[in-house]
Amino acid sequence: MTDVMPAPRARGGIGGSVRDSLVVARRNLIRMARIPEMILFGVIQPVMFVVLFTYVFGGAINIPGAPAGSASAYKEFLMAGIFAQTVTFATAGAGAGIADDMHKGLIDRFRSLPMARGAVLTGRTLADSVQTAITLLVLAIVALLVGWRTHENIGKVLFGFLLLLLLGYAFSWIGALIGLSVRTPEAATSGGLIWLFPLTFISNAFVPVNGMPKFLQYIAEWNPFSATVMAARELFGNTIDGIPKSVTGAWPMEHPVWASLIWSVLIIVVFRTLAVRKYRSATA
C-alpha cells in the first residue's frame, strides 16, 4: 500500500498566527535589506515634498494669525501633513508588493506551508510599517534641519508619531486589498495612488480648511486623514492660534486624537477582514 502524505496543517491559535506573521515579516525585511533602493527611493519623494513646500510655497501661503509670508509658521503647520502624506502614500508600495508576489506565484508557495492564511498579509503589512518608520525618522530629521520644531514633551511627540504609523498601517491593509484585486504590480501602483491624491489634498494637511468651499469643508473635516494630521499637530504643539480647529463643528476636529485612533482601528478591522477574505478566495 502506498503511503499518502497528509496535507500540511497550519498551527492553530493566536500564538501560531503571530509566529507565522513574524516569520513572513522577517522574510520581507531581509528582502528590503538586500534591496536598499526600496528604502532609498521611498525616502527621496517625501524629502522633496518637504523642501519644495517649505522653500517654494512657504512664503506664498498665508497662515491666519501669522505675519504675511511667514515661512516659519507654515513649516509648523505643514510638517504634520507631510508626515501623514508619507505614511499613507506607502499604501501604493504595499499593494504593488503583494501584487508582485501573486504575479510570481510566491503566494502559491506559501499556501503549501503549514501556516495561518492571514499571516502572509499580516507579515507583509508589518514589514511595510517598519520601512515606513525608517522613512518617517529620516523625514523628521530633514524637517528639523529646515527649521521645524515641536513644542510639547517627548511623550506627546512620540505618541504623535505612533498615531501617524498607525494610520499608515491601517492604510496598508487598503493597499493589500488593492494588490489582491488586480492582475499586475503596475495596476496595483496606479490603483493605490489614484484615490490617495483627493484624500490627502481635500484635507487640512497643506492649507487651512476655512478657505475651501463649504461642501469641501465638511468632507475635509470628516476625512480620517485630516483627523490624524490635526492630532499630530496638537501632540507636536504645532497648532496655530489664528486657525480654528473646526469651521463646521465636526467631532473629529474637536477630538482629533480619539478620532484618529477610532478611524485607524476601524479601517484595520474592515480592510483586514476584506483582504484576508480576498486572499483566501484568490488562492483557493
Beta strands, then each sheet from edge to edge (+ up, - down):
end
